[in-house]
Amino acid sequence: MSSYDLYAGEVQLDFDEKKHVYTVDGENVLSVTGITGIIDKSGPLMWWSVGQCLEYVESRLPTLSSLDEVQTKAFLHDAHRAHLKSSRAAADVGTVAHDWIDDFLKGKRERTDLPKNQLARTSVESFLEWFDENVDEVIETEFKCYSREHNYAGTADFDGIVNGERVIADWKTGKAIYPEYELQGNGYVIAREEELDITYDAIWIVALPKDGGKIKAKRFVPAARAQNGFLGALALYRALKEK
């Protein structure tokens, strides 16, 4: 359990890393990612899972006729779980790249100390290229934030100056920048501006592809539309989930 003093020491936010649970005054509070998790993303995930199953079956078609009954059952079991194996492997690559970037920004890693895994290494090299071209100053990394008004908390990856603007940035493992990422960024902005009484100019989402491809980076302007969307997701979560 780690503790963080926010609002000039008026609020103590506790975070259980193993359970990924935030508490304030002994009471659990919702997380930014948990709130946006209420948004349905089952459609794209379903088709990706089907695609992984088909790839697995196609790669083994020449051997199917030689399988006995027990081997056939094992094959079908593996086929319907192919997406889980693929997801775990991709998550490992994304996690390595994400952790390396966090360590680099904290001064714990040098540019020459790149990941050994080639896919993670490619993502990191692409990130460093974006970083050198756009980032003017690192103010804070992997920081906790909490909204007293709305009673939620979260961890954002970056606060700093990018292309002359004060921004919050988040590193995402995946090849796409999904709409809920903009809502998450605005959730961090709401809490951070409330605590520090400052104004952010932009939100950056940087996607680190799990297949080792080039990163995708997109700038968003903090907007009432997106902030209302985030708070709407918060209201929906509480309506459906909280007792």
Residue, then its C-alpha position, 0 to 999 in steps of 0.5 A: m500500500s502506497s500513500y500520497d498527499l494531495y491538495a496540499g496535504e488535505v487529502q491522503l490517497d492510498f493505492d493498493e498496487k496488487k489489488h489496484v484499489y484506491t482509497v480515501d479515508g478508508e473508503n474505496v473510490l473509483s478509478v479513471t480506467g474503471i469508470t471508462g471500462i463501463i463503455d462497451k468494447s465487445g464488438p471489436l474484441m469479439w471479431w479479433s478473437v474470432g480472427q485469432c481462432l481462424e488463424y490458429v485453425e488455418s495454420r494447422l489445416p494440413t495436419l487435421s486429417s491425421l489427428d485421432e479423437v483425443q488429439t482432435k479434442a485438444f486441437l479444438h480446445d487450443a483453437h478456442r483459446a488461441h486469442l488468450k495466448s496471443s493476448r498474453a504475448a502481446a500484453d507482455v511486449g506492451t508492458v515491457a515497452h511501457d515500463w521502459i518508458d516510465d523508467f527512462l522518464k524517471g532517469k532510471r534508464e539510459r537511451t543505450d539500455l534498450p529492451k532486449n525484446q525486438l518488438a518492445r525495442t522497436s516501440v521504444e525507439s519509435f517513442l524516443e523519436w516522438f519524444d525528441e521531436n515534441v517534448d520540451e520539459v518533463i514536470e512529473t511522471e506516473f502521478k496520482c490524482y483525485s477529484r474531491e468533487h466527483n470522488y474518483a482517482g487515477t494514475a496518469d503517465f506524464d505531466g509536462i510541456v509538449n510543443g510549448e503546451r502544458v499537457i497530460a499524456d498517457w502511454k497506451t499499449g495497443k495499435a489504436i487510439y480508442p475514443e475512451y482514451e480521450l475521456q480518460g485523459n479528460g478525467y485526469v485533467i478534471a482532477r488535476e486542475e481541481e487540485l492544482d488550480i491550473t489549466y491544461d492546454a492539451i492531452w496526448i495519447v501515445a499508443l505503443p503497438k504490441d507488435g513492435g510497430k511505430i507508435k501512434a500519437k494524437r493530441f486532444v484539446p480538453a473539452a466540455r464535450a469529452q469531460n461531460g462524457f467522462l462524468g456521464a460514464l461515472a454516473l452510469y457506472r455508479a447507477l449500474k455497479e454501486k450498491 
